[in-house]
Amino acid sequence: MKSMKIATIATLLTVLAAPVLAQGDAAKGEKVFKKCAACHAVGPDAKNKVGPTLNGIMNTEAAANPDFKYSKGMIAAAEGGLVWNTENMTAFLTKPKALVKGTKMGFAGLRKEADIENILAYLATFE
């Protein structure tokens, strides 16, 4: 029942918070990613930090990195079927704690849609 509520909330937030985004600019996304780099890493030598590495994150199930200890909230969201597609990632980057209750992610979110589009384009280069 709880995982069903999480999936319903995730779907609702996706519909309300994020229209399908146009493709962003990966070079600009690399600059925006500097806000994320204190906790996350990407690239061939990426290692988990406070947050998991984000290589291959797009279109994968939440909490899928076996070498990272996720919060109970993120595990519950994953059990509820959360997948990091464009819509869910947009909702999470906009307001993480609204999409995943109990996430350890302390970042409040990005305000500009363009920044989110650009980060998604940048993350997609690490598939």
Residue pairs with C-beta under 8 A, 6 or more apart in sequence:
2 76
2 80
3 76
3 79
3 80
3 81
4 80
5 80
6 76
6 77
6 79
6 80
6 82
6 100
6 101
7 80
7 81
7 82
9 99
10 77
10 80
10 81
10 82
10 88
10 91
10 99
13 91
13 98
13 99
14 87
14 88
14 90
14 91
17 90
17 91
17 94
17 95
17 98
18 86
18 87
18 90
18 91
18 94
20 86
20 87
21 86
21 90
21 113
21 116
21 117
21 120
22 117
23 117
23 121
24 114
24 116
24 117
24 118
24 119
24 120
24 121
24 122
25 117
25 118
25 121
26 118
26 121
26 122
26 124
26 125
27 122
28 114
28 118
28 121
28 122
29 115
29 117
29 118
29 119
29 120
29 121
29 122
29 123
30 122
31 118
32 110
32 115
32 118
32 119
32 122
33 42
33 119
33 122
33 123
35 107
35 110
36 51
36 54
36 107
36 119
38 49
38 50
39 49
39 50
39 51
39 105
39 107
40 49
40 51
40 52
40 53
40 54
41 47
41 48
41 49
41 53
41 54
42 53
42 54
42 55
42 122
42 123
42 126
43 55
43 126
46 53
46 54
46 55
47 53
48 65
48 67
48 68
50 104
51 68
51 104
51 105
52 65
52 67
52 68
52 70
53 65
53 68
54 123
54 126
55 126
55 127
56 126
56 127
57 84
57 89
57 123
57 126
58 84
58 85
58 86
58 89
58 120
58 123
58 124
58 127
59 83
59 84
59 85
60 83
60 84
61 78
61 81
61 82
61 83
61 84
62 74
62 77
62 78
62 82
62 83
62 84
62 100
63 70
63 74
63 75
63 77
63 78
64 78
70 78
70 104
71 100
71 102
71 103
71 104
72 102
73 100
73 101
73 102
73 103
73 104
74 100
74 102
74 103
74 104
76 102
77 99
77 100
77 103
82 88
82 99
82 100
84 92
86 120
88 99
89 120
89 123
90 116
90 120
91 98
91 99
92 99
92 100
93 109
93 110
93 116
93 119
94 109
94 110
94 116
95 108
95 109
96 103
96 105
96 107
96 108
96 109
97 103
97 105
110 116
110 119
